[in-house]
Amino acid sequence: MHVAYDTELTPYKFHVSEDIYTSILLHGDREHRWRSVMHPEIESKMLSPQDLLTWMIQRFKYAAGSLDILLHDTIFRNSKIKLSIAQTLMYGTTFWSYLACLWNTVFLISPLVYLFTGILPVSAYSTPFYLHFLPFFLFSELAFMFGMWGISAWDGKSSYLSLFAMNLRALVTVLRGEKTKFHVTPKERQSGWDTGCTAVYAGGCQIAY
């Protein structure tokens, strides 16, 4: 067991977020040109978190691991790794999403600032403001609607906002240089609120061409 943990298996990378780290190594491999494809059949099944405590443990691990790659790793500056523009944007979007805790905190405290100080978060409710805001808002909503056709996007939006405190804690943990340990997600229900998650997710695979 100790030998397995001490030995790096190229291109696999031991990391708390080993899945996305290894995917970046595969996609950026200059020699083998690995590609990801959607597999039509179920290869593996696993239970999603059965309670709030387990769900939070899993999400904290995702957030801290991704932020550690973004802030402390040189994977995007490694000359041996070459990602396409589309791949860079997609991975960058994933890492960027975990920084939402910063501006979500500002959004959430803005009403309190206005309530106690009378300072408006936006003081330019004029034609130029709406000319910039409305196109962005409408195209963003249309993108969500067409990209998630037939699937409610409300759960994603609500979790995006509600997770700001945990993501902020993950960001502070990474900035302080604390190592995020890999905790296997418990398979049995722990103490805590029930998340109602009983769905089974299918796995994917990496195929080389």
Secondary structure, 3 states (H helix, E strand, C coil): CHHHHHCCCCCCCCCCCHHHHHHHHHHCECCCCEEEECCCCCCCEEECCCCHHHHHHHHHHHHHHHHHHHHHCCHHHCCCECCCHHHHHHHHHHHHHCCHHHHHHHHHHHHHHHHHHCCCCCCCCCHHHHHHHHHHHHHHHHHHHHHCCCCCCHHHHHHHHHCHHHHHHHHHHHHCCCCCCCCCCCCCCCCCCCCCCCCEEECCEEEEC
